[in-house]
């Protein structure tokens, strides 16, 4: 997908990819863009949960998400040890060689 978004400096900026748009009251959310694949599906669902059900994250959903996704809420780019751990666990589950550093 290609869209042009308003930008205060440049007037408009060309962007690519999939984007979620939601109503201010969080009653509905829509996905714009190409059909998502496995590489974006989890990110999209987490965004929907965080955007539309923030009160439930306080009521226990965050704990469940951390159980399902141990790295949830932690940027892997900022935590090399956690990134290595997640990659090793993923490689084991998928029965593939871990990617060398």
Backbone as a printed PyTorch tensor [residue, N CA C, xyz], in Angstrom:
tensor([[[  0.8450,  -1.1610,   0.0000],
         [  0.0000,   0.0000,   0.0000],
         [  0.8890,   1.2220,   0.0000]],

        [[  0.4830,   2.2380,  -0.6970],
         [  1.1500,   3.5310,  -0.6810],
         [  0.1320,   4.5810,  -0.2850]],

        [[  0.4890,   5.4050,   0.6710],
         [ -0.3980,   6.4890,   1.0880],
         [  0.4350,   7.7590,   1.2380]],

        [[ -0.2300,   8.8850,   1.1400],
         [  0.4100,  10.1670,   1.4100],
         [ -0.2240,  10.7120,   2.6720]],

        [[  0.5950,  10.9060,   3.7110],
         [  0.1120,  11.4140,   4.9970],
         [  0.5110,  12.8730,   5.1390]],

        [[ -0.3470,  13.6280,   5.8050],
         [ -0.0390,  15.0260,   6.0710],
         [  1.2220,  15.1310,   6.9140]],

        [[  2.0380,  16.1230,   6.5950],
         [  3.2660,  16.3650,   7.3250],
         [  3.4420,  17.8800,   7.4720]],

        [[  3.6660,  18.3710,   8.7030],
         [  3.7650,  19.8160,   8.9080],
         [  4.9480,  20.4640,   8.1910]],

        [[  5.9900,  19.7100,   7.9440],
         [  7.1760,  20.2660,   7.2910],
         [  7.1100,  20.1710,   5.7760]],

        [[  6.6920,  18.9880,   5.2880],
         [  6.7590,  18.7320,   3.8490],
         [  5.3960,  18.7580,   3.1570]],

        [[  4.3480,  18.9990,   3.8750],
         [  3.0060,  18.9900,   3.2920],
         [  2.4270,  17.5910,   3.2120]],

        [[  3.1930,  16.6790,   2.6540],
         [  2.7850,  15.2850,   2.5720],
         [  3.9950,  14.3870,   2.4530]],

        [[  3.8900,  13.1840,   3.0100],
         [  4.9890,  12.2280,   2.9910],
         [  4.4490,  10.9000,   2.4780]],

        [[  5.1420,  10.3290,   1.4930],
         [  4.7560,   9.0350,   0.9520],
         [  5.1810,   7.9440,   1.9240]],

        [[  4.2390,   7.0600,   2.2720],
         [  4.5380,   5.9510,   3.1660],
         [  4.0300,   4.6540,   2.5400]],

        [[  4.6610,   3.5510,   2.9350],
         [  4.3190,   2.2380,   2.4150],
         [  3.9290,   1.3180,   3.5640]],

        [[  3.1350,   0.3070,   3.2690],
         [  2.8680,  -0.7220,   4.2620],
         [  1.4340,  -0.8100,   4.7130]],

        [[  1.2690,  -1.4820,   5.8330],
         [ -0.0320,  -1.7280,   6.4320],
         [ -0.2090,  -0.7790,   7.6030]],

        [[ -1.3940,  -0.2510,   7.7690],
         [ -1.6530,   0.6830,   8.8650],
         [ -3.0210,   0.4010,   9.4750]],

        [[ -3.1110,   0.5930,  10.7820],
         [ -4.3880,   0.4720,  11.4800],
         [ -4.9280,   1.8630,  11.7520]],

        [[ -6.2080,   2.0320,  11.5260],
         [ -6.8880,   3.2940,  11.7880],
         [ -8.0660,   2.9660,  12.6880]],

        [[ -8.2330,   3.7340,  13.7750],
         [ -9.3300,   3.4390,  14.6970],
         [-10.1220,   4.6910,  15.0100]],

        [[-11.3810,   4.4720,  15.4030],
         [-12.2410,   5.5720,  15.8310],
         [-11.7060,   6.1250,  17.1560]],

        [[-11.9550,   7.3930,  17.4120],
         [-11.4830,   8.0300,  18.6420],
         [-12.0050,   7.3030,  19.8830]],

        [[-13.2240,   6.7740,  19.8020],
         [-13.7960,   6.0770,  20.9590],
         [-13.4010,   4.5930,  21.0060]],

        [[-12.5340,   4.1710,  20.0920],
         [-12.0200,   2.8030,  20.0260],
         [-13.1030,   1.7620,  19.7300]],

        [[-14.2150,   2.1880,  19.1800],
         [-15.3050,   1.2460,  18.9200],
         [-15.0880,   0.4310,  17.6580]],

        [[-14.1960,   0.8840,  16.7960],
         [-13.9350,   0.1600,  15.5540],
         [-12.5060,   0.4480,  15.1190]],

        [[-11.9140,  -0.5350,  14.5030],
         [-10.5650,  -0.3820,  13.9580],
         [-10.5450,  -1.0410,  12.5870]],

        [[ -9.8110,  -0.4400,  11.6650],
         [ -9.7270,  -0.9820,  10.3140],
         [ -8.2630,  -1.0640,   9.9030]],

        [[ -7.9870,  -2.0190,   9.0520],
         [ -6.6450,  -2.1610,   8.5310],
         [ -6.6330,  -1.6660,   7.0910]],

        [[ -5.6880,  -0.7960,   6.7920],
         [ -5.4990,  -0.3120,   5.4360],
         [ -4.2170,  -0.9200,   4.8990]],

        [[ -4.2500,  -1.3090,   3.6560],
         [ -3.0220,  -1.8150,   3.0610],
         [ -3.1840,  -3.1940,   2.4850]],

        [[ -2.0460,  -3.7460,   2.1630],
         [ -2.0210,  -5.0700,   1.5670],
         [ -2.4430,  -6.1170,   2.5860]],

        [[ -2.8560,  -7.2380,   2.0800],
         [ -3.2390,  -8.3400,   2.9590],
         [ -2.0470,  -8.7200,   3.8170]],

        [[ -2.2310,  -8.7600,   5.1340],
         [ -1.0840,  -9.0640,   5.9890],
         [ -0.6960, -10.5330,   5.9040]],

        [[  0.5650, -10.7550,   6.0650],
         [  1.0680, -12.1130,   6.1220],
         [  1.4770, -12.4270,   7.5450]],

        [[  2.1230, -13.5420,   7.6980],
         [  2.5430, -13.9750,   9.0330],
         [  3.4830, -12.9760,   9.6890]],

        [[  4.2600, -12.2630,   8.8910],
         [  5.2370, -11.3410,   9.4670],
         [  4.5940, -10.1310,  10.1280]],

        [[  3.3550,  -9.8100,   9.7750],
         [  2.6980,  -8.6380,  10.3610],
         [  1.4700,  -8.9760,  11.1940]],

        [[  0.9590, -10.1850,  11.1070],
         [ -0.3070, -10.5260,  11.7570],
         [ -0.2710, -10.3440,  13.2710]],

        [[  0.8020, -10.7710,  13.9310],
         [  0.8800, -10.6410,  15.3880],
         [  0.9620,  -9.1750,  15.7720]],

        [[  1.7960,  -8.4040,  15.0740],
         [  1.9120,  -6.9660,  15.3520],
         [  0.5450,  -6.2890,  15.2200]],

        [[ -0.1850,  -6.6290,  14.1740],
         [ -1.4970,  -6.0210,  13.9470],
         [ -2.4440,  -6.3440,  15.0970]],

        [[ -2.4980,  -7.5910,  15.5260],
         [ -3.4190,  -7.9590,  16.6090],
         [ -3.0180,  -7.2890,  17.9270]],

        [[ -1.7270,  -7.1830,  18.1980],
         [ -1.2890,  -6.4990,  19.4200],
         [ -1.6720,  -5.0280,  19.3620]],

        [[ -1.5080,  -4.4010,  18.2150],
         [ -1.9110,  -3.0030,  18.0560],
         [ -3.4070,  -2.8320,  18.2910]],

        [[ -4.2190,  -3.7500,  17.7600],
         [ -5.6760,  -3.6820,  17.9570],
         [ -6.0020,  -3.8090,  19.4490]],

        [[ -5.3800,  -4.7630,  20.1200],
         [ -5.6320,  -4.9480,  21.5600],
         [ -5.2280,  -3.7000,  22.3370]],

        [[ -4.0300,  -3.1790,  22.0750],
         [ -3.5570,  -2.0100,  22.8200],
         [ -4.4030,  -0.7740,  22.5310]],

        [[ -4.8480,  -0.6320,  21.3070],
         [ -5.6030,   0.5590,  20.9130],
         [ -7.0610,   0.5010,  21.3580]],

        [[ -7.6680,  -0.6720,  21.2490],
         [ -9.1100,  -0.7770,  21.4870],
         [ -9.4890,  -1.3390,  22.8600]],

        [[ -8.5720,  -1.9980,  23.5350],
         [ -8.8880,  -2.6140,  24.8200],
         [ -7.8610,  -2.2980,  25.9000]],

        [[ -7.4320,  -1.0390,  26.0270],
         [ -6.3830,  -0.7310,  27.0050],
         [ -6.7870,  -1.0480,  28.4390]],

        [[ -8.0800,  -0.9460,  28.7450],
         [ -8.5310,  -1.2400,  30.1080],
         [ -8.3470,  -2.7150,  30.4580]],

        [[ -8.4580,  -3.5830,  29.4530],
         [ -8.2770,  -5.0140,  29.6910],
         [ -6.8060,  -5.3620,  29.9240]],

        [[ -5.9090,  -4.5720,  29.3460],
         [ -4.4860,  -4.8110,  29.5890],
         [ -4.1620,  -4.6120,  31.0650]],

        [[ -4.8710,  -3.6910,  31.7100],
         [ -4.6860,  -3.4610,  33.1420],
         [ -5.3180,  -4.5830,  33.9610]],

        [[ -6.3430,  -5.2330,  33.3870],
         [ -7.1010,  -6.2540,  34.1110],
         [ -6.5700,  -7.6710,  33.9020]],

        [[ -5.3860,  -7.8260,  33.3570],
         [ -4.8320,  -9.1630,  33.2400],
         [ -4.4120,  -9.5890,  31.8490]],

        [[ -4.8770,  -8.9060,  30.8270],
         [ -4.4880,  -9.3090,  29.4810],
         [ -2.9860,  -9.1480,  29.2800]],

        [[ -2.3650,  -8.1360,  29.8950],
         [ -0.9320,  -7.9150,  29.7420],
         [ -0.1520,  -9.1420,  30.2370]],

        [[ -0.6000,  -9.7110,  31.3560],
         [  0.0580, -10.8980,  31.9020],
         [ -0.0560, -12.0560,  30.9100]],

        [[ -1.2220, -12.2280,  30.3300],
         [ -1.4300, -13.3060,  29.3580],
         [ -0.5770, -13.0760,  28.1200]],

        [[ -0.5040, -11.8260,  27.6380],
         [  0.3260, -11.5310,  26.4790],
         [  1.7970, -11.8220,  26.7680]],

        [[  2.2610, -11.4750,  27.9750],
         [  3.6470, -11.7720,  28.3600],
         [  3.8770, -13.2780,  28.4240]],

        [[  2.8550, -14.0300,  28.8020],
         [  2.9580, -15.4880,  28.8370],
         [  3.0920, -16.0490,  27.4200]],

        [[  2.3070, -15.5090,  26.5020],
         [  2.3150, -15.9620,  25.1130],
         [  3.5490, -15.4520,  24.3770]],

        [[  3.8960, -14.1800,  24.6300],
         [  5.0100, -13.5130,  23.9460],
         [  5.9490, -12.9760,  25.0250]],

        [[  6.9300, -13.7520,  25.4590],
         [  7.7860, -13.3250,  26.5760],
         [  8.4610, -11.9700,  26.3850]],

        [[  8.6800, -11.5700,  25.1640],
         [  9.3350, -10.2750,  24.9140],
         [  8.3380,  -9.1220,  24.7850]],

        [[  7.0510,  -9.3870,  24.9930],
         [  6.0290,  -8.3390,  24.8370],
         [  6.3680,  -7.1060,  25.6800]],

        [[  6.3070,  -5.9530,  25.0420],
         [  6.5390,  -4.6910,  25.7420],
         [  7.9990,  -4.3110,  25.8910]],

        [[  8.9000,  -5.1350,  25.3760],
         [ 10.3210,  -4.8570,  25.4850],
         [ 10.9260,  -4.7680,  24.0860]],

        [[ 11.4360,  -3.6210,  23.7000],
         [ 12.0420,  -3.5060,  22.3650],
         [ 13.3170,  -4.3550,  22.2690]],

        [[ 13.3130,  -5.3230,  21.4040],
         [ 14.4610,  -6.2170,  21.2670],
         [ 15.6970,  -5.4760,  20.7720]],

        [[ 15.4980,  -4.4010,  20.0450],
         [ 16.6300,  -3.6230,  19.5540],
         [ 17.4090,  -2.9830,  20.7050]],

        [[ 16.7620,  -2.8390,  21.8570],
         [ 17.4030,  -2.2420,  23.0240],
         [ 17.8760,  -3.2810,  24.0410]],

        [[ 17.6110,  -4.5510,  23.7840],
         [ 17.9650,  -5.5980,  24.7360],
         [ 18.5620,  -6.7860,  23.9800]],

        [[ 19.8690,  -6.7340,  23.7610],
         [ 20.5440,  -7.7560,  22.9610],
         [ 20.3930,  -9.1500,  23.5570]],

        [[ 20.4850,  -9.2500,  24.8850],
         [ 20.3780, -10.5610,  25.5260],
         [ 18.9980, -11.1770,  25.2950]],

        [[ 17.9490, -10.3760,  25.4540],
         [ 16.5910, -10.8840,  25.2220],
         [ 16.4020, -11.2480,  23.7550]],

        [[ 16.9530, -10.4490,  22.8540],
         [ 16.8560, -10.7440,  21.4200],
         [ 17.4940, -12.0990,  21.1190]],

        [[ 18.6850, -12.3410,  21.6600],
         [ 19.3680, -13.6230,  21.4450],
         [ 18.5490, -14.7760,  22.0120]],

        [[ 17.9570, -14.5650,  23.1840],
         [ 17.1360, -15.6000,  23.8130],
         [ 15.9260, -15.9330,  22.9540]],

        [[ 15.2260, -14.9050,  22.4720],
         [ 14.0350, -15.1100,  21.6480],
         [ 14.4100, -15.8210,  20.3460]],

        [[ 15.5060, -15.4080,  19.7370],
         [ 15.9350, -16.0380,  18.4880],
         [ 16.2910, -17.5000,  18.7090]],

        [[ 16.9940, -17.7980,  19.7980],
         [ 17.3710, -19.1840,  20.0860],
         [ 16.1380, -20.0450,  20.3450]],

        [[ 15.1850, -19.5270,  21.1240],
         [ 13.9590, -20.2780,  21.4110],
         [ 13.1480, -20.4970,  20.1410]],

        [[ 13.0670, -19.4810,  19.3020],
         [ 12.3330, -19.5970,  18.0430],
         [ 12.9920, -20.6320,  17.1420]],

        [[ 14.3130, -20.5890,  17.0430],
         [ 15.0400, -21.5600,  16.2200],
         [ 14.8000, -22.9860,  16.7080]],

        [[ 14.7690, -23.1730,  18.0270],
         [ 14.5150, -24.5040,  18.5850],
         [ 13.1190, -24.9960,  18.2100]],

        [[ 12.1310, -24.1340,  18.3910],
         [ 10.7490, -24.5160,  18.0780],
         [ 10.5880, -24.8410,  16.5940]],

        [[ 11.2340, -24.0410,  15.7400],
         [ 11.1250, -24.2530,  14.3070],
         [ 12.1040, -25.2860,  13.7570]],

        [[ 12.9520, -25.8070,  14.6560],
         [ 13.9440, -26.8170,  14.2700],
         [ 14.8680, -26.2980,  13.1610]],

        [[ 15.3660, -25.0880,  13.3520],
         [ 16.3190, -24.4950,  12.4210],
         [ 17.5540, -24.0480,  13.1880]],

        [[ 18.6300, -23.8220,  12.4560],
         [ 19.8370, -23.3020,  13.0870],
         [ 19.5910, -21.8610,  13.4850]],

        [[ 20.0720, -21.4920,  14.6620],
         [ 19.9930, -20.1030,  15.0950],
         [ 20.8660, -19.2660,  14.1710]],

        [[ 20.4440, -18.0690,  13.8760],
         [ 21.1920, -17.1770,  12.9860],
         [ 22.4270, -16.6760,  13.7290]],

        [[ 23.6220, -16.8400,  13.1480],
         [ 24.8230, -16.3550,  13.8230],
         [ 24.7830, -14.8400,  13.9950]],

        [[ 25.4590, -14.3670,  15.0390],
         [ 25.4720, -12.9260,  15.3230],
         [ 26.3910, -12.1960,  14.3780]]])
